[in-house]
Amino acid sequence: MEQDNQPKKRGRRKKVDAPNALEAYLREIAKEGAGKPLSESLTDESPLKQLIGRFVEIALEEEMSQHLGYAPHQRLEASTEEEPQRRRNTRNGRSRKRLKTSHGEAEIRTPRDRDGSFEPQIVPKYGTITREVEDRVVSMYAAGMTTREIQSHVRELYGFEASEMFVSRIVERLDPMLTEWRNRPLERVYAVVFVDAIHLKVRHQSGVRSTAAYQISGYGEAGTMEILGLYMAPEGHSPAESASFWHQVLVELEKRGLEDILILCADQLTGLEDAVASVYPQARFQPCVVHIMRSSLRRVPWTERRGVAKELKRIYQAATYQQAEAALERVRELYDRTHPALVRQWTSVLPRLSDLWHYSAPLRKLVYTINPMENLNRQVRKVTKNRGVLPNPESALRLLTLVLTRIDSRNRDRARPDWPRIAQELTIHFPDRLPENWGLRI
């Protein structure tokens, strides 16, 4: 059987031609804009800008026809009576507005109906900004740009002026969504929870002062780092981090459905451990070793810090608790005379760290420090450092929530690769507090 050696012709995509009138119109515009930047073809008086506006107007007209159920100029409807009846809802003229799009501003005429029930989709009622522009402004705001920087970027990108109120109105529209996120229901049990506060300069009625923003994150059943809450201290509250306010925060978490915490990691804030025990009495409180180290080294002259740090690391990096005690005894021999306060500190803190040596290396590495919160704080500071002073507590809470929601959405797809092993170990350490196959059901 002879084979056909001729090459096969590849199928070509069928070209979709524009209507002749539109094609001719676009060619005329293209002749005028040939050899020029596109921005010059999108000036206010350019035919291309008018074409964009006209497209939106036609789409609005079609939406109005679908809403009313009849075409333009059909005000009367057929009736069983001799005289046709006037329709209950009819068109009621048009209103002008300037629509801000990613191609600049375009003036359009929006149709109205007598009942005022028309809700257009292509451009929402009372809306003057397209969703694309809104999303980009929000992204710039969440990235840490100031209002003045956003104004400059909007002018360069889209060719229209954006006032401070323009930016504020766009961001304020997110308030219901951000409030819902902060108050969303939580899982019943979280294995490891981290708490920490970050301090920001915020303008209050009494003036500018440092304000604590309390942040909570933790690992639930899926093994991903989830941001559980964000709370701003009120104006009358102490500017310093407070155990009493942490108690209020934990009560709020309980109201949102968080019934049990297995391990809670925090710094050595005075009274915090008691505040945790009052709400979650079964939670194991794990002091942050890194914060303890920082506190210890502040007591030591700069020239001696490297040597002291090396000896202290032998304590918390020991393979067993007995080896940690031996490392502490060595620290006592070396520094009991020169740095007695440091020795007393580690003598009192070592028993509080004893749970670390009950865990395997992966779980121990997860809970011995609140570095995940430190990393979160670094990302927040990248956004807030350019602003200097935030204008009010509401604005500060809005900005931080917007940043944290974006970080949280990225973390949702980043489960720890060692989570199945950690989940099985937690089931062994906390057998009566976790459901069967917890951490392995997802």
N, C-alpha and C positions, 0 to 999 in steps of 0.2 A: 504494500500500500504506500503510495507516494505521499510524502508529507509536504505541506505547503510551507516553503522556506521564506516566503515573503513576510517582512515584519508587519506585526499587527498595528493598526492605527490606534493610538491612544484616544480615549474619549475626552472630548473637551466640554468644559462647563458651558452651558447655554448662556449667552449674554442676555441680560435683562435690560432692554432699552427703556429709557425714560420716555414719557409722552413727548411728541414732537414739539409742542409749544414750550414745555418746560426745558427740553434739551436746547432749543434755540435761545431761550432766555438765559440759561446758564452759560452758554457759549458767549453771549454778549457781555456778561459780567466777567467771564474769564479773560476776554480780550482786554478789558480795562485793567484787570488786576495782574496781567502777565508781567513777570519780571519784578514784581513788588512783593514785600513781605505780606503774609496773610493778615497781620494786624491792620495794615492799611486798607484791606478790603472789608474790614469789620468795623469801620467807623460808624458813628450814629446815622449818617445820611447815606450810607452805602446801600446799594440794592440787595446785597447778600444779607445784611443785618435786617432789612425790611422783610426779606424772604423768610427768615427765621421767625420773626414776629407774626407774619401772616400764617405760617404753618400752625403756630399755637392758636391763633384765632379760629382757624378752620376746625381744629380739633375740639375747641370749646363749643363751637356751633354744633358739631356732631354729637357731643355729649349732651347738649341742651335738647336736641331733637330726641335722643333716646330717653332723656328724663321726662319730657312732656308727652312723648308718644306720637308726635306729628311733626311734619316738615314746616319750615317757615311759611308764613302767609296763609296758614290754614287755621284761622282763629275760630271758625265755626265747625261744628260736628254734626253728622247726620242724626236726625231725630224722627220718632214716629209721628210727631206733630207736623203740621203744614210748614211751620217756620223752623229752620235750623237753629240749634241752641248754641250759645256762646260757651266755649270751653271754660271749665272752672279755673284752670291755671294757664296763663299765657306768657309769652315773652314780654319783657318790660324794659326794652332799650338796652344800652350798654354803658359800662363805666370804663374809664381809661385808667391805666396804671403802667408803671415802668417795671418790667420784669428783668431781674438780675440773673443772667445765665453765665455759663462758663465761657461764652463767646462775647460777653459784655452785656450792656443794657439794650433792651428792645421795648418800644412802646406798643402795647396791645390794648384791644378793646374787649372787655369781658362781658358776655351776655348775662342778663338778669331775668328772673321770673317774678311774677307778682306775689306769689306766696313766700318767696325767699327760701325755698326748699332745695334749690339747685346747689349741689356740692360737687364741683368739678374735681377730676382726678389729675389731669395733666398739670394743672396749676391750682393748688388748693385755694378755697375762698379766703380772701384777705392776704393771701401769700404773694410775696413779691420776689422770692428767692427760690431757685430750683434746688432740688435735693442734693445735687452734686456739689453746688457751691456751699451749701450748709455743711455737708460732710467734710469738705476740705477746710473750712474755717474752724470747725470743731477739732479736726486733726492738728491744725496749727496751734490752737489754744492748748490742747492736751500735750503737745510737744514742748511747751514752755515758752512760746512766743508771747511777748507783751502785746497789748492792744495796738500800740503804735506800730510795731513790727507787722502785725496782721494787716493793718490798714495799708501799709506800704506794699505788702505782697499781693493783696487783693487788687490794688491799683495796677500793679505790674502784670498780674496774670489775666485779669478780667476787664480792665479798663474802666472801672467805675470807683467812685469814692465810697469808703466804708467808715462811717463814724464810730465812735466808741459805743454809742447806743446800738448801732447795727450789730457789732460783735456780741455785746451783752445780751441782746434779745435772742440771738441765735442760740447762745449757750444756755440761757435761762429756760428755753423750751425743753431742755433735757432734764429739768428738775424732777418731774414726776417719775421718769424712768430711773433716775439715780436714787431717789428716795425708795422706790420699790426694791431696788437692788440691795440697799443697805438694810432693809427690813425683811428680806426674803427668808423663808423657812430654812432651817438647817437640818442636817442629819441628826439622828438620835445619839450617835456615839462618834467621837473623833479620837483617834488613837494618840496623836501627838499634836499639841497646840502650843504655839509660840505667841508671846505677848511682848509688846514694846511700844514706846511712845517716841514721837518725833516732835521737835519744837520749831515753830514757825513764828515769824514776826507778823502780827495781825493788827490792823487798826480797829480799835473798839471805840465806844462813845467816850471812854475816859482817856483815850490816847493809844499810841502804839505800844504793844507789849508782847513778850514771848507767850505763846499759847501752845499747850500740849495737844497733839492729835494722837489718840489712842488707837493702835492697830492690832488686829488679831488675825492670825492665819493658822492653818493646821492641815493635817492629813486625815482624810476620811477613808471610806472603804475602798475607793477607786485608786488610792495611792498617789494622788496628785496634790500638789500644794494649792490649797484653796484659801482665798482671803475671806475671812468670816465676818469681819466687822470693822467699822471706822467710826470713831466718836470724837467730837471736839469738846473740850472743856468749856463751860460757859464763862461769861465775863467775870462773874463774881468769884470764880473758883481760883485756887492757887495756880500760878503759872508753872510751878514745878510739877513733875509727875507725882501722882497721889495714889496711895493704896485705897483710900476711901472711894475715889472715883473709879478705880479698877473694880471695886466691889459692885458699883452700879452697872458697869459694863458687863460683868459676868452674870448679873441678874437679868439683863436684857438678852444675853445669849440664851439663858435658860427659858425665857419667854418665847424665843424664836424656835424652840424645839430641841436645843442641845441638852440632853439629859445627863450625859456622862462624859468625862474626859479621863483618859487613862494616864497620860503623862503630860504635865504642863511645864514648859521651859520658859524661864524668865531670868532677868538680872536680879541682883540682891537688893531690890527696893525694900526698905523697911516697912513691915506690915503687909506686904503683898502675899506672903505665904498664908497668913491668917485669913486674908480676904478670900483667897482661893478655897481654903478649907471650909469657910462658912457657906459657900454655894455648892462646891463639889468636894465633899469630905473624903471621898475615896480616891481622888486624883493624887498621883505621885508628883510632888513638886521637885523639879530638877533645876538647881541653880546653874547658870551659864558659866562654864569654866573660863571662857575668854574674858568675861567681865571681871571675874575674880582675879585673873592674872593682871589685868590692867590696873585694878585697884591696888594689888600688891606692889607692882613695879613703880607706882607713884610714890611709894615710901622709900625708894632706893635711889641713891645718886646716879646720874647718867652714866658715869664711868663704870659702875658695877652692874648695870642692868643686864648686860648680855650674859654674864656668868650666873647671876641669880635666876634669870629666866630659864637657862639650861637646866639648873637643878630643880626648879619647880615643875618643868615639863616631865621630869622623871616620875613625878607623883601621879599626875592624871593620865600619863601614857603607859603606866605600868600594866603588865598583863594580868595581875591578880591584885586583890585588895591587900594581901600580905606584903607584896612587893611595894605597893603604894605606901604602906606604913613604914617600910624600911627606908624608902626614899624620903619620907617626911623626917625620919630620925636623922638622916644625913643632913637635911636642911637645918634641923635643930642644932646639930653639932657645929655647922659652919657659921650660922648667923644668929645664934641665940644671944650673943653678947652685942653684936653690932646692929642687928635689926630685930629686936625682940617682938615688936608689934606684928611684923610679917610672920614670925613663927607662931604667935598666938592665933593669928587669923587662920592659917592653914590647919592648925591643930583643931580648931573649932569647926572648920568647914569640911574636913575630910569625911567625917561620919555622914554628913548630909549628901556627899557624893557617892556613898557606898553602893547605891543601886546601879551605878554604871557598870560595876564588875559582875552584875548578875546577867547582863545582856551580852549578846554576841556582838562581834565587831561592827556589822552593818547597823544594827539598832543603836549601839553605843555611839557610833559616829553621827547618827541622826539627831540624838537628843542631848549631847554634851554641850552644845552651844546654840545660841539663837542667831547664828550667822544668816539663816534664811531671812530673818527680819532685818538684819543689817543690810543685806542686799536689796531688800525692798525699800528701805530708807534711802539708799543711794539713788535708786531710780526716781524716787519722789523728789529728792533734792536737785536732781538734774533739771526738773521742771520748775521748781520754785526759786532756784538761785537767781535767775534773771529778773524776777519780779521784785526782789528786795522785800517790800512790805505788801502784804495782801490787803485789799481795800476794806474787807469786813469779814466776820466769821462765816457768813453764808457763802461768800465767794470762795473762801479757803476750803470749806467743806465740799463745795461743788467741784473745784479743781482737783482736790485729792481723790474724790470719788471717781471722777472721770479717768484719772490716771490709773487708779487701782482696778477699775473694771476692765481696762484694756490689758493690764498685766494678768489679771485673773483669767481672762478669756484665752490668753496664750498658754497659761499653765495647765488649762484643762486637758490639753493633748500631750502632756509631758509626765506620764506616770513613771515612777521610779522603777528601773529594771529589776531591782532586788526586792520589790514590794511583796511578792508571794512568800518569800522566805520570812520577811519581817512580820507579815500578817500571821503566819503559822506560829512564829515565836510569841507574838502578842497573845494568841489564843492560849498558849501554855502558861504565860505569866498571869493572864487575867481570864481564867476559864469560865467564871460565872457572869462575866460582864459583857461578853461578846456572843452574838448569835452563831450558830453552827456554820462553818465554812465562810466566816466573815473575811472579807478581803479576797476571796477566791470566787465569789459568785458573779463578778463583773468581767 
